[in-house]
Amino acid sequence: MGEQHYFQIPAFRYLDNPLNIGKIGVAFEFYIIPDGHDASTFRTKVFFPSSFLVLVGKQFVPGSRAFLLPEEQKAGGKFFRYAFYRLKNQLETSNLTNRNDIDVVPNDAKQLQRPLLKQCDFRASSGRSLFCCADSRNPIETSAILCEGCILPEPVLRCDSLRITKTFGYKDLQGNYHIKPECYCLDGNTIPSDDEPCVGFSGREPACWVPFKFYLPPPPKPPIGFRA
């Protein structure tokens, strides 16, 4: 049995120049590698038209170029998180075959106006509680809010070879609780810094610099039937 299908995102970029997008608004363009085959890399844009940006509270002078503030252009911001959510859903539901650009429409405004919390793939439920399961020997009770304060970046920026030895919690000077992991690289001794994305594939990067693998859900099993 072959490895389950997955995709990786070694890079993305923010666009707001109509000459690059072909229309007025802003977009996040994702570079996507299916199943680790970099020769098959493709790009998909998630586009927010200027009319949509006004709908969610952005102010522009009529006829001016649409843009997001610098802090809104980075991974982790609500526009990026929503763009990646839409992209991930399209790739998963189509088994990587739908590579079309995605246009965000006015009906999506309500979804973007809700808090879009950080992706947290180290959560496991136990009864009504959530625990950080990165360290099975020392599980820490967590939540979507606490996950926001974890120093590990979201999966789209994380190295696939990064592993956790243990986790512990602490409070900062403002009294906010954080979860901090101690990490190592599965394939080497070099650990990327917290804010350095795992980009590369040139063959010259340290072994730990391999973008996170987003595995696709396995296809549903056919129902078992009985012949009369």
N, C-alpha and C positions, 0 to 999 in steps of 0.2 A: 504494500500500500504506500503510495507516494505521500509527500508532506502536504498537509492541509494548505490550501491557497492562502496567500497573504500579500499585502502590499506595504511598501515603505515610502516615506516622503523625505528625501534627502535635502530638499530646499523648498522655499516658497518665497514669493515677493509680493509686495503691496504695489498696486498700480492706481494712479488717478489721472494720467494723461490720456485724453480722448483719442490721441493718435495711436496709443498702444492698445487701447481697449476697443476702439471702434464706436463708442458711444459715451455719453456724459454720465459720469458716476464714478464709483471706486470699485476695485476688484482685488481679490486675493488669488494669485495664480500659484497652483501647487504642482510641483514636479513629482511624478508618481512612478515608482518602479514595481511592476507586478512580479511577484514570486522571485525577487532578487535578480531578475534578468535586466541588467542596466541597458542592454541594447534595445529593449522594448519600452524604454521610458516614454511616457506621454505627459502632456500638460493639460490641466483643466482649470478654468477660471470660475470663481463664484462672484457674480456681479451684483452690486447694490446700486440701482439707478438713483439719480439725484432726487427724484420725486419720493422715493422710499426713504432716503436719508432725512428729508424734510419731515416726513410723516413720523419718524422716531425722534424728532427734536433737534436735528441739526439745522443750523441757520446759514443760508447762503444769500448773497446778493443776486438778484435775478440776472441770469445770463452769465454768471461767473462759473469758474471751474469748481466742481465738487471736490472735497478733500476731507480727510480725517486728521485730527490732531496727532502729533507724533506718538503720544502714549496710546492712542487708539489703533495705531498701525501694527503694533507688536503682537506676537503670540501671547495669549492670555487675556487680551481684551475681548469684549463681548462680540465685536464684529468678526474677529478672527475665530472665536470659538463657534459662533453660529455658522460661519462659512465652512469650517472643518466638519461640523456636525452634518451639514447638508451633503458635503462631498463624501464623507464616510458612509452615510446612509445610501447614497446612490451607488457607490462601488460595491457595498455589501449586498444590496438587494439585486444587483445585476450580475453578480459574480465577476466583477471587474470588466464587464463588456460595455457598459454605458460610460463613455468617456466624454460626453457632451458637456459644454459649459453650462453652468447653472445660473439662472436669473432669479434673484429674490424678488418677490411680488408683494404688493401692498397687504395681502392677506397674511403675510408672514410677520407683520409688524408686532402683533401681540406676543408672538414667541420671543422676539428679540427684546421686547420691553421687560420680560421677566428676567430675574437673575440667572445668568448662565455660569454655573460653577465649574471649577477646574475638573478636568477628567481625573478620575482617581481609580486606577485599576488594581489597587492594593486594598480593596475593601471586601470583607466577607461578613455575611449576616449570621447572627446567632440569636435566635428568638427575635426580640424586637430591637436588638442592639447591633451596631456595626463595629467591626474590629479591623485594625490594620493587620493584614495577614502576611505582610512582607517578611516578618520574623515570627515563625510559628512557635518559637520557644518563649517569645515575649510579646504576645499580642496586646496592642493598646487600643482601648475603645476610641472610636473615631466618629466622624460625621462628615457630611459634605463641606461644612464650614471649616472643620479642623483640617480636612484635606487641602483646603485652599492655602493653609499656612505651612504645608509640608515643603521642605526645601527641594525635593525632587521635582524637576520640571514635568510638564504635561507630556504624555507619551510621544506626541509629534516632535518634541525636541529631545527626547531621551535616547540614550544609546541602548541597543538591544542587549549588549553584553554586560550591562551594569547589573550587579547583584547586591543584595543587602545582607549584612551580617547580623545586624541588630537594629532595633529602633528604640528611641526613648523620647519622652515628652518633656518640655520645659516651658516656662513662661518668660516672655520678654519684659522689658522695662515698663511697657504699657499694660502689663497683666494679661496679654493675649497668649493663649496656649498654642504651642507648635509641636509638630511631630518631626523629629530629626532622625534620619537613618544614617548608619555608618555603612559605606559602600566599598565594593572592590570591583575590578574588571575581570570578567570571566576568562578573557583571552589574553591578559597581559597585566602589567603593573601600573599603566598610566590611566588615571581616572580623569575624565573631562571635568572642568570646573562647572559649578552649578548653572552658570548662565551661558555656556557655550554649546550651541546645538550640534547634533551629531551629523555633520554633512561630510560628503567625501565621495568615496568609490573610485578615487584615482589610483588606489593601490599604495599611496605613500603615507596615508594616515595611520596612526597607531591602531592596533587591532580592536581596541575598545570603541573606536569611532564607527560604529555600524548603526544606522538609523533603526528605530524601533520597528518591529514587525507587527502589523495589524492583521491578525488572522481572521479570515472570513468564517462566518458561521457555517458549520457543516450542513449539507443539504438534508432536508427532512427525510426520514426513513419511510419507505412506502408502507402503507397499511398492510397488515397481515390478514389475508382473506382465506376463506375455506370454500372449496367447491362442494356443491351438493352432491 
